[in-house]
Amino acid sequence: MQRIMLATDFSERSDRALRRSVILARQHGAALEIVHVIDDDRPRRIVDHEVSDARHLLGEMARTLKDMDGVACTTEVLLDDPFAGILKAAGTPCPDLLVIGPHRRQVLRDAFVGTTAERAIRAVHCPIMMANGPPVGPWRHVLMTTDLSEQAGNALTRFLAAGIAGDAMRSILHVFDAPALRLAMSASMSKEGRHDYLEGLSREAWQDLAQFIARAGVGHAEAVVRHEETTAAREILKTAEVLNADLIVVSTQGKGAAARMVLGSVAQQVLRDAQCDVLVMPTVIV
């Protein structure tokens, strides 16, 4: 990575994103850009006051990063709708990574929650990382997820090629569906029949995942297969907890019979509920 962009709202939540950005910038020798978007759809005197404060805070931040962390950065204040401002900041040329802070889990009116962050992830054509976990150092264990689609394979290949996770341990998870268990007739299925059915699907899932790993050139990674007993997102989060993963990698979309890795469903729920960092890789780079 050569260029990392951080979108900050100066909250304590954004501090995690700042520290993670600094760790990554030092790790990769990348340039760091910090942007703050001010909603300009308000009285001018209020906007002007916030612009002055924001420039002062960004200036102090830049000096601290240079003196304390040895990281030089550029800063910018944008006047726009928060969503539109992020899109403009991360427009052409796209940064190699856009970092944002975690959302407030119980406050809906937040410039970096739900609507804005998730809309930005849909629209921005670069990887976006939401910093949820404590940024104590480089990631130790990365959990990559896949729906086995070609798009997901391309996204993971780009993730690995960018070296974003450094030397962290890698696991790759595929959550498989058991459609017969959702049907009305599943109630009449015997315990043995249910077991045999799941065993057969599990064997197929392991084989499919092994072929995907070879096809996508994922390289050395621990393969993990789980049945979608609850939801795909919950299975991803449970796996991350079991493996003590500090980064989850999801893609924005996929296609095929098992494709539910679509932002608005799986990836969105992972973003909202994860306790660790989440990296969303776009399936198409523009």
Secondary structure as GFF3:
##gff-version 3
##sequence-region A 1 286
A	DSSP	beta_strand	3	7	.	.	.	ID=ss1
A	DSSP	alpha_helix	12	28	.	.	.	ID=ss2
A	DSSP	beta_strand	31	38	.	.	.	ID=ss3
A	DSSP	alpha_helix	44	64	.	.	.	ID=ss4
A	DSSP	pi_helix	65	69	.	.	.	ID=ss5
A	DSSP	beta_strand	73	79	.	.	.	ID=ss6
A	DSSP	alpha_helix	82	89	.	.	.	ID=ss7
A	DSSP	beta_strand	97	100	.	.	.	ID=ss8
A	DSSP	alpha_helix	114	123	.	.	.	ID=ss9
A	DSSP	beta_strand	128	130	.	.	.	ID=ss10
A	DSSP	beta_strand	141	145	.	.	.	ID=ss11
A	DSSP	alpha_helix	150	162	.	.	.	ID=ss12
A	DSSP	beta_strand	169	176	.	.	.	ID=ss13
A	DSSP	three_ten_helix	179	182	.	.	.	ID=ss14
A	DSSP	three_ten_helix	184	188	.	.	.	ID=ss15
A	DSSP	alpha_helix	191	216	.	.	.	ID=ss16
A	DSSP	beta_strand	222	227	.	.	.	ID=ss17
A	DSSP	alpha_helix	232	243	.	.	.	ID=ss18
A	DSSP	beta_strand	247	251	.	.	.	ID=ss19
A	DSSP	alpha_helix	266	273	.	.	.	ID=ss20
A	DSSP	beta_strand	277	281	.	.	.	ID=ss21
###
